[in-house]
């Protein structure tokens, strides 16, 4: 699922992790949310990112954090 939503390419944004099909850095989503913006605000500011992509990235991040909290 990750490769369908986000990717890294040295030719795009100097290799920064971006949403597939965009030049929007994944970091921008987290920066906006940390600043108090809603998901809708982020999507309004970055219309090339779909709601499904943003929600999928949040799910990926949640899973990563949970795996650190509960290592198997």
Protein Blocks (a to p, Z undefined) as FASTA:
>chain_A
ZZmmgccdfkggghpacdehiacdfklmmmmmmnopafklmmmmmmmbcfklmmmmmmmm
mmmmmmmmmcZZ
